[in-house]
Amino acid sequence: MRYKDSFMASFDRAVRLHFTRAHAMMETIGLYPGQQILMFVLDEDANGLSQREIANRMAVKPATIAVMIQRMEKSGFVVRSIDEKDKRITRISLTDLGKQTVSYLTKLRSQIREECLEGFSEEEAAQFQNFLDRMSKNLKNRTNNSKQPRSHSSKGGVSCHN
């Protein structure tokens, strides 16, 4: 089977197109890729979160979050404050502009979802979500079990390329 006809090609194409569409929509309100996820994470905790807590919830390194927070602080989406109970901890929380933006982002995400699932029945959409959740679980298990990619074996094995 040629790559362009494979499962991975279709998956790669869909992910790339989704990213491009979502990025174009986020750009209209001054957000960079990944920042909308950070905003949703912060929206779930009214007391704010430390940089480490944010990184853990987003499954990224704290250094990655640092740059995002700096940009978002300059844009007025987030604010830093010292934790009242532990002065060593800096908490990041949404500003009023950030909260308004989360509300708008929720609408944009619904629009993207509708665009992605146009022509799908509700049952198909639910089934597709189930498939994605299962794929995520499979990959998370692999990632947690080994930081090294599996080596190619000439003795068979399972291929994800179809």
N, C-alpha and C positions, 0 to 999 in steps of 0.2 A: 504494500500500500504506500502510495506517495504521501509525503508529509502533509501537503496541503489538504489532503482528504482525511487525515487522521483526527482522532479525538483531540489530541494535544493541540493541533493547529486550530481547530474550531474553538477550543477553550481559550487558547492564547489570543485569538482574534476577538472573542467576546470580552475578555478581560481588558484588552488594550482599548477597544472601542468604548467600553463602559468608563474606563479611566479618562479617556479623552473627552467624552461627553460631560462627565461629572466635573472634571477640571475646568472646562469652559464655563460651566454654570457657577462654580465656586469663584472663579476669577472675577466675575461680574460684581461680587461683593467684597473683593479684596482678600480672599483666602487662597492659600497654597495647598497642594496635595497633603493630606494627612491632618491638616488643621481642623477640618470639620469633625473628624473622629475625636480629637482632643477636646473639642467643644462639647460633644455629646457626653464624653467621660466626665468632664467637669460639671455638666448640667445634672448629673446623677447624684452629686454630693454638694449640698448647700454650704457646708463648712469649708469647702476648698480641699485641695489635695496637695501633698508634697510632690516634688518632681519625681522622686522615686516611686511613689504610689501611682502616679500617672503612667510612668514608664512600665511598671508591672501590669497595669490594667490594659495597656496598649501592646504589651509584649515587644517592647523596643528598649534600647539602651537609654539611660538617663541623659547622656550627652546629646542624643537625637532630639529629645524633648527640650533641652535647653535652648537650642536655636529657634524652635517653634515658639516657645514661650516668649523669647525676646521679640520676635516679629509681631506676635499677637499683642504683646503689651504695648509696643509702639503704635499699633493700629487701634488700640483702645478696646480690644475684645476681652482682655484678662488683666487682673491686678494681682500683685504680690502683697502678702501681709505676713507678719510674724505670728506664729502660733501662740495663743494666749497661755496655754499650759506648758509649752516647751519652747522657750525663746530660741533654741537652736534650729527649729524647723520653720521654713518659709512655706506658706500655703499659697497656692495659686487658685484663684476663683474667677468666675465670669463677672464682668461688669454689666451694667444695665444694657449697654450696646451688645455685649456678648450674649446675654439672655434673649434679646430681641432677634439677634442673628440666628440663634438656635431654633427659634420659632420659624423663621424664614427657611432655614436649612431643612427642617422637617417637611415643609411643603415641597422644597426642591427634590428631596429624596423620594417623596411620593411620586413626583412627576417622573423622575428617572426610573423608578420601579414600574410605573405604567408604561413608559416607553420600552423598557426591556421586555416586559411581559405581554406586550400587545399581541393579540391573537391567541394567547394561552387561556385555557379555562381556569377557574379558581382551583380545581382539582390538580391540573397540570402545574400551576404555580406552586401549590403546596408540595407536590411531589418533587418538583425541581429544588425547592428549598431544602427538602429532606435529603436529596442527593448531595447538595452542596454542604450541608451539615455533616453528612457522613464522610465526604471527601476531606473536609477540614479535620475531622476527628482522626481519620487515617493518617493524614500528614502530620498532625500534631503528635500523634503517638510515635511516628518515625523520628520526628525532630527531637522529642524528649528522650527517646531511647539511644540516639546516636547523633552526634554533631557532624559525623562524616557521611557523605552520600554513599549509598550502596555501590559497590564496584560491579562492573559488568562481568557477567560470567558466561563462559562458553558452554556451561553445563545446563543451560535452561534458565528458568526463573520467570518472574512475572514482568511484563512490560506494560508501562502506562502509555505507550505511544499509539495505541489503537483506539 
